[in-house]
Amino acid sequence: MKQLFKAIIPVRWWEYCRQQWIGRDIHQFVRRTVTHTYGESTFDVIIADSMGEGWYDQDWGNLDEIELLAKGRLKSDAVVFDLGSHQGIVAMMLAKKVGPNGKVLALEGMLHNCEIAQQNFRLNGQKNVESIHAVISDKPGSVRFFDGLNGSVARHGIGRDVPSVTIDQLAEQYGFPNVVFLDVEGYELKALCGAVRTLSSACDWFVEVHVKCGLEDFGGTAQQVLDYFPTSRFEIYAWRLASLETPRMYVPEDPVVAERFALVALSRS
């Protein structure tokens, strides 16, 4: 039925209807608080919508990306930018790694997710996490943001205007990060375009590269993303996210880049 609607309804009308359905899901969902173990930490988490229920109402093992970053600069006292932080679970995991004297900046474009993240931070006494309602982009100003349960920059103009900032702007305000954790649903090339000075610093990166599920919609390619992380300056690991692959050292023309994949780049500086 969903595919039939998409086939006969103009894209903008389909996106408008989808926005209304999502809003109804959030409004009607009966919230509850659960307790689970996420990696090495146990958190109380607010389940506030159907996507959060599917993602967070279960125990997690250790995340490959966090274990890799911990081999580099994800240490006690580190500064971390979590860009596209959803409801803050990964931000809290990162905050545990950096300790009370470290700092995690959690930036999220969907207001609902940002508010739930703030509640999760308070619920767990996470004082070393700061939540910001904004979108990371290539320039400051504002962007149209689609309030999906896993929100993203709008592809068809349906959504609301949300403030946009660059990674370099955040670095000017909060200091250069030791780690950048970037998961922005296809907008990653735009985010990297606004990170020239940060990329020149001794910083480690995690990037979810949304090949065939958003990246191309914003004019990006996997190779353009990879070009920001030359192997002369970074030790790179990559793995497909739609399979049970484990991280491996990236080599040029690796077939991993043919679909959505994760990238960890550890600075050699």
C-alpha angles and dihedrals in degrees: 000000000000092000091048092054091048091051096053104030121076112253096247092051091047091052091047091052091046090053090053092049091051092050090051091050091054093045095049098040114110106228123220139169121240134182121224142155115249111189106307096345138073118217139178106233132191112230102209107160143012095269092050088050092055095045106035109026092087140058118272129210122220114301115239092221094054092047090052093046089050088063087062131029101331093108140127112303093017124144114231130188110206102192114190093019098172107193096347105255096124090041089058091049089052091046090057089054095052095043131212094310093050126080135224119194108201114197121187132171101203111079094211092053092044092053093048090049091053090051091049091051091052092044091056098038092243100167095163093067123084119195122210127186102220144101124247111232145151093269139019122260123069140309134199108255127197111221098221117153083258094035125212141175106284116262096189104032097261114129141050134298111259127183114262128209135177127239089241090054090054089049091053091052102038103022128260111307125238090212134023117199107194124187110149105149100251098330093096096111091054089049092051091049087064094049104069096128094039091052088054091056126081095270134142122222142205114192128178104211110207100207110179092000106074110322095092093046088068095045098264136131132194090247092055089055092047091050088070089062109052113189089233088069104026139045102223131205124183139179139168115258098204093063139045093264120145122218118279135179109277119238126186114277091016108168089227088088093064092086140016108316144167123241128197115187117189114197115240091207 
